[in-house]
Amino acid sequence: MSAYNFGPSHPMSPKRLELTSRLARELGIFDLPQVSVEASHVASDDELATVHSRDYIAAVRRVGADPTLSDPDRGLGTEDDPAFAGMHEASARLGGASLSAADALISGAAVRAVNFGGGMHHASREKASGFCIYNDAAMAVRRLLDSGVRKVAYIDIDAHHGDGTQSIFWDDPRVLTISLHESGLTLFPGTGFANEIGGPQAQGTAVNVALQAGTSDAGWLRAFHAVVPQLVAAFAPEVIVSQHGCDSHRDDELSHLNTSVDAQREAALSIAALADKVCGGRWLATGGGGYNIVSVVPRVWTHLMAIAAGRPVPLRAPVPQPWRDYVLERHGRVAPLLMGEDADTWWRSWEVGYNPSDALDRTVMATRKAVFPLYGLDPWFD
């Protein structure tokens, strides 16, 4: 899966996958009796075509076969998505992993599944965008629907708006897409505002919380808990698919949010609990953005896997010394000592009241007003 590689100067470094896998293994997550580690496969053109056009797939193949070519109209060979040899196969392999995860849930082989190499949420039906070639999360959602699952909730907590996934299911009433992200006024892709609520046949199934730059743990978690649990419960999905881009972290250079590893672990715990409450635990989680490859990405996604496995790693647990030694020797970086950051993740519950003078509350209320009434919910109190 590390063949998904745009080059040494690109932020989407495959090292983040290798370091995450190594950290999870050092902590014994892959050795838990309830955990199986499965090889991915290269998704077929037919599988890719469930969410992408045949012409687009052919264009990815052409550019991947000859990286001197480019197709900027389809987002290929651009600064964000440079062409590289084997682009089609590498991108389709990320998709294959999320399809395998979906298949495990469909067959009953697993109740929870994680593809931390996935979460390519900017890719739309006809175009690559924002480091994303094929939208594996959308492929997994489509696989679930094609298997007979009646409704799927997609929860995206990446710093960037999950625009590709939203566009693919824009007018599909079977899919609820919720994206909690930095406002498009200050961050790529410039979309994801409260008034984007879905197509004419699916009003209220696109939900967007566009947070101000600088939003920290308390505001981020307040926004999450003021929108996500209520709507997911009202929608009543049979499966939750979530995207856990961790570029909202304060040390990530590609966004302007201010969250901690601890808050992102808290969000994963909340999604796990929501899956248990609403859909019998059935939950498929992916990775996504995240570009601090030593101190942030491996810890967040290792926490995610441990939570999915039902064995959360304590925040005060030490980072294994062999992993720290490896990071120093191979990457010349000093790794963190603990799995958490001793952050204060307390948030003010919506039940204590709406503060109209608070910018975060106004953002949350805009989203609640836009979609809550469509589910019979009161935006002021529910």
GUVO-340288 format. One record per residue (C-alpha): residue number from 1; residue in one letter; x, y, z. Coordinates in steps of 0.5 Angstrom, whole numbers, always signed. Layout:
<recs>
  pos  code     xx     yy     zz
  NUM     A      X      Y      Z
...
</recs>
This chain:
<recs>
  pos  code     xx     yy     zz
    1     M     +0     +0     +0
    2     S     +6     +5     +1
    3     A     +7     +5     -7
    4     Y     +1    +10     -6
    5     N     +7    +15     -7
    6     F     +7    +22    -10
    7     G    +15    +23     -9
    8     P    +19    +25     -4
    9     S    +17    +33     -3
   10     H    +10    +31     -3
   11     P     +6    +32     +4
   12     M     +3    +25     +3
   13     S     +9    +21     +5
   14     P     +8    +13     +5
   15     K    +12    +13    +11
   16     R     +6    +15    +15
   17     L     +3     +8    +14
   18     E     +9     +5    +15
   19     L    +10     +8    +22
   20     T     +3     +7    +24
   21     S     +3     +0    +22
   22     R    +10     -1    +26
   23     L     +7     +3    +32
   24     A     +1     -2    +32
   25     R     +5     -8    +32
   26     E    +10     -6    +37
   27     L     +4     -4    +42
   28     G     +1    -11    +40
   29     I     -5     -9    +37
   30     F     -4    -14    +31
   31     D     -3    -20    +36
   32     L    -10    -19    +39
   33     P    -14    -26    +38
   34     Q    -20    -22    +36
   35     V    -16    -18    +30
   36     S    -14    -21    +23
   37     V     -9    -17    +19
   38     E    -11    -18    +11
   39     A     -7    -17     +5
   40     S    -11    -12     +0
   41     H    -12    -13     -7
   42     V    -12     -8    -13
   43     A    -20     -6    -14
   44     S    -22     -8    -21
   45     D    -25     -3    -26
   46     D    -32     -6    -25
   47     E    -31     -5    -17
   48     L    -28     +2    -19
   49     A    -34     +4    -23
   50     T    -39     +3    -18
   51     V    -37    +11    -16
   52     H    -32    +13    -22
   53     S    -33    +14    -29
   54     R    -30     +9    -34
   55     D    -27    +15    -38
   56     Y    -24    +17    -31
   57     I    -21    +10    -30
   58     A    -18    +10    -37
   59     A    -15    +17    -36
   60     V    -12    +14    -29
   61     R     -9     +8    -33
   62     R     -6    +12    -38
   63     V     -3    +17    -34
   64     G     +0    +12    -29
   65     A     +3     +8    -35
   66     D     +6    +14    -38
   67     P     +8    +19    -32
   68     T    +10    +24    -37
   69     L     +3    +25    -39
   70     S     -2    +29    -35
   71     D    -10    +31    -35
   72     P    -11    +37    -31
   73     D    -18    +37    -33
   74     R    -19    +31    -29
   75     G    -14    +33    -24
   76     L     -8    +28    -26
   77     G     -1    +31    -26
   78     T     -2    +37    -22
   79     E     +1    +40    -16
   80     D     -3    +36    -11
   81     D     -4    +30    -15
   82     P     +3    +29    -19
   83     A     +3    +23    -24
   84     F     +7    +17    -22
   85     A     +9    +10    -25
   86     G     +3     +5    -23
   87     M     -1    +11    -20
   88     H     -7     +6    -22
   89     E     -5     +0    -19
   90     A     -3     +4    -12
   91     S     -9     +8    -12
   92     A    -14     +2    -14
   93     R    -10     -2     -8
   94     L    -12     +3     -3
   95     G    -19     +2     -6
   96     G    -19     -6     -5
   97     A    -17     -5     +2
   98     S    -24     -1     +4
   99     L    -28     -6     -1
  100     S    -25    -12     +3
  101     A    -27     -8    +10
  102     A    -34     -8     +7
  103     D    -34    -15     +5
  104     A    -32    -17    +12
  105     L    -38    -13    +15
  106     I    -43    -16    +10
  107     S    -41    -23    +11
  108     G    -41    -23    +18
  109     A    -33    -24    +19
  110     A    -32    -18    +23
  111     V    -36    -13    +26
  112     R    -31     -7    +26
  113     A    -26     -6    +20
  114     V    -20     -1    +19
  115     N    -17     +1    +13
  116     F    -12     +7    +16
  117     G     -9     +7     +9
  118     G    -16     +9     +6
  119     G    -20    +16     +7
  120     M    -19    +19     +0
  121     H    -25    +23     +1
  122     H    -23    +29     -5
  123     A    -24    +24    -11
  124     S    -30    +25    -14
  125     R    -34    +21    -20
  126     E    -30    +24    -25
  127     K    -24    +28    -22
  128     A    -18    +27    -18
  129     S    -17    +32    -12
  130     G    -13    +34     -6
  131     F     -8    +28     -6
  132     C    -14    +23     -8
  133     I    -15    +19    -14
  134     Y    -20    +14    -12
  135     N    -25    +15     -7
  136     D    -24     +8     -3
  137     A    -29    +10     +3
  138     A    -35    +12     -3
  139     M    -33     +5     -6
  140     A    -34     +2     +1
  141     V    -41     +5     +2
  142     R    -43     +3     -5
  143     R    -41     -4     -3
  144     L    -45     -4     +3
  145     L    -51     -1     -1
  146     D    -50     -6     -6
  147     S    -50    -12     -1
  148     G    -57    -10     +1
  149     V    -55     -5     +7
  150     R    -61     +0     +7
  151     K    -58     +6    +10
  152     V    -50     +8    +11
  153     A    -48    +14    +15
  154     Y    -41    +17    +13
  155     I    -38    +21    +19
  156     D    -32    +25    +16
  157     I    -27    +29    +21
  158     D    -21    +31    +17
  159     A    -19    +38    +17
  160     H    -22    +38    +10
  161     H    -29    +38     +7
  162     G    -30    +31     +5
  163     D    -33    +34     -2
  164     G    -32    +28     -6
  165     T    -36    +23     -2
  166     Q    -41    +28     -1
  167     S    -42    +29     -9
  168     I    -42    +22    -10
  169     F    -48    +21     -6
  170     W    -51    +28     -6
  171     D    -58    +26     -8
  172     D    -58    +19     -5
  173     P    -63    +19     +1
  174     R    -60    +12     +3
  175     V    -53    +15     +5
  176     L    -52    +21    +11
  177     T    -45    +24    +10
  178     I    -43    +29    +16
  179     S    -37    +33    +15
  180     L    -34    +37    +21
  181     H    -28    +41    +18
  182     E    -25    +48    +18
  183     S    -29    +53    +14
  184     G    -28    +53     +6
  185     L    -27    +61     +7
  186     T    -20    +59    +10
  187     L    -18    +52     +7
  188     F    -18    +48     +1
  189     P    -23    +45     -2
  190     G    -27    +52     -1
  191     T    -34    +48     +0
  192     G    -38    +45     +6
  193     F    -42    +50     +9
  194     A    -48    +49    +13
  195     N    -53    +50     +7
  196     E    -50    +44     +3
  197     I    -56    +39     +5
  198     G    -56    +34     -1
  199     G    -60    +34     -7
  200     P    -67    +35     -9
  201     Q    -69    +27     -7
  202     A    -64    +27     -1
  203     Q    -65    +34     +3
  204     G    -62    +33    +10
  205     T    -57    +28     +8
  206     A    -51    +32     +7
  207     V    -49    +35    +13
  208     N    -43    +40    +14
  209     V    -40    +44    +20
  210     A    -35    +49    +18
  211     L    -31    +51    +24
  212     Q    -27    +57    +24
  213     A    -19    +57    +24
  214     G    -16    +56    +31
  215     T    -22    +52    +33
  216     S    -19    +48    +39
  217     D    -21    +41    +43
  218     A    -27    +44    +47
  219     G    -30    +47    +41
  220     W    -29    +41    +36
  221     L    -31    +36    +41
  222     R    -37    +41    +42
  223     A    -39    +42    +35
  224     F    -38    +34    +34
  225     H    -43    +32    +40
  226     A    -48    +38    +38
  227     V    -49    +35    +31
  228     V    -47    +28    +30
  229     P    -50    +23    +35
  230     Q    -57    +27    +34
  231     L    -57    +26    +27
  232     V    -54    +19    +26
  233     A    -59    +16    +31
  234     A    -65    +20    +27
  235     F    -62    +17    +21
  236     A    -62    +10    +24
  237     P    -56     +7    +19
  238     E    -55     +0    +19
  239     V    -47     +1    +18
  240     I    -43     +7    +20
  241     V    -37     +9    +15
  242     S    -32    +14    +18
  243     Q    -26    +18    +16
  244     H    -21    +20    +21
  245     G    -16    +25    +17
  246     C    -12    +27    +23
  247     D    -10    +34    +20
  248     S    -14    +38    +25
  249     H     -8    +37    +30
  250     R     -5    +43    +32
  251     D     +2    +41    +29
  252     D     +0    +40    +22
  253     E     +2    +45    +17
  254     L     -4    +44    +12
  255     S     -9    +46    +16
  256     H    -11    +52    +22
  257     L    -15    +48    +27
  258     N    -12    +46    +34
  259     T    -14    +40    +36
  260     S    -10    +34    +40
  261     V     -8    +27    +39
  262     D    -13    +26    +45
  263     A    -19    +30    +42
  264     Q    -18    +25    +36
  265     R    -18    +19    +40
  266     E    -24    +22    +44
  267     A    -28    +22    +37
  268     A    -26    +15    +35
  269     L    -29    +13    +42
  270     S    -35    +17    +41
  271     I    -36    +14    +34
  272     A    -35     +7    +36
  273     A    -40     +8    +42
  274     L    -45    +11    +37
  275     A    -44     +5    +32
  276     D    -46     +0    +38
  277     K    -52     +4    +40
  278     V    -55     +5    +33
  279     C    -52     -1    +29
  280     G    -50     -7    +33
  281     G    -43     -4    +33
  282     R    -42     -5    +25
  283     W    -37     +0    +24
  284     L    -32     +1    +18
  285     A    -26     +6    +19
  286     T    -21     +9    +15
  287     G    -15    +14    +15
  288     G    -15    +20    +11
  289     G    -11    +27    +12
  290     G     -5    +28    +17
  291     Y     +2    +30    +15
  292     N     +6    +30    +22
  293     I     +8    +23    +20
  294     V    +12    +22    +27
  295     S     +8    +25    +33
  296     V     +1    +25    +30
  297     V     -1    +20    +25
  298     P     +2    +14    +28
  299     R     -1    +15    +35
  300     V     -8    +17    +32
  301     W     -9    +12    +28
  302     T     -6     +7    +33
  303     H    -11     +9    +38
  304     L    -16     +8    +32
  305     M    -15     +1    +31
  306     A    -14     -1    +38
  307     I    -21     +2    +40
  308     A    -24     -2    +34
  309     A    -21     -8    +37
  310     G    -24     -6    +43
  311     R    -18     -5    +47
  312     P    -16     +2    +47
  313     V     -9     +4    +49
  314     P     -9     +9    +55
  315     L     -7    +16    +54
  316     R     -1    +15    +59
  317     A     +2     +9    +56
  318     P     +9    +10    +54
  319     V    +11    +10    +46
  320     P    +15     +3    +46
  321     Q    +22     +5    +46
  322     P    +24     +0    +40
  323     W    +19     +5    +36
  324     R    +22    +11    +38
  325     D    +29     +8    +37
  326     Y    +27     +7    +30
  327     V    +24    +14    +28
  328     L    +31    +17    +31
  329     E    +35    +12    +27
  330     R    +31    +12    +20
  331     H    +28    +19    +20
  332     G    +32    +23    +25
  333     R    +26    +25    +29
  334     V    +25    +25    +37
  335     A    +19    +21    +38
  336     P    +14    +23    +43
  337     L    +14    +19    +50
  338     L     +7    +18    +51
  339     M     +1    +16    +47
  340     G     -3    +22    +49
  341     E     -1    +29    +50
  342     D     -4    +31    +57
  343     A     -9    +35    +53
  344     D    -16    +38    +57
  345     T    -21    +35    +52
  346     W    -27    +37    +56
  347     W    -33    +40    +52
  348     R    -39    +44    +54
  349     S    -45    +40    +52
  350     W    -50    +43    +48
  351     E    -55    +42    +53
  352     V    -52    +48    +57
  353     G    -55    +53    +52
  354     Y    -53    +56    +46
  355     N    -49    +63    +46
  356     P    -50    +67    +40
  357     S    -44    +71    +42
  358     D    -40    +65    +41
  359     A    -37    +64    +34
  360     L    -37    +57    +34
  361     D    -44    +56    +37
  362     R    -47    +61    +31
  363     T    -43    +56    +26
  364     V    -46    +50    +30
  365     M    -53    +53    +30
  366     A    -53    +54    +23
  367     T    -52    +47    +21
  368     R    -57    +45    +26
  369     K    -62    +50    +23
  370     A    -61    +47    +16
  371     V    -62    +40    +18
  372     F    -65    +38    +24
  373     P    -72    +40    +23
  374     L    -72    +35    +17
  375     Y    -71    +30    +22
  376     G    -76    +32    +27
  377     L    -71    +35    +31
  378     D    -71    +42    +35
  379     P    -65    +46    +33
  380     W    -65    +49    +40
  381     F    -66    +44    +44
  382     D    -65    +37    +42
</recs>
